Amino acid sequence: MDVEPLNDQATNAKQRRRRMAFYHNHGFYDSRHRVTEDGLTYAILTNQDFELAQLVAAYRWFFRPFNHRHQLKFDQL
């Protein structure tokens, strides 16, 4: 699952903290992977370990119909 990363400078910083706390309370944690979609960066949350290559393949499959106009970039912190 991807969500806006925590950022105390964001205008919705409180909302982001509450959202992260909600997911954390339901067993999700920050995978330390990030995906940038069309210039917007998101934190990847998970409830199990995974290989980044699996995530990249899943994103590429999901966005396949839009690949001609959709830019994806993956990073690890």
ABEGO torsion letter per residue (X at the ends): XBBBBBBAABAAAAAAAAAAAAAAAAGBBBAGBBBBBGGBBBBBBBABBBBAAAAAAAAAAAAAAAAAABBBBBBBX
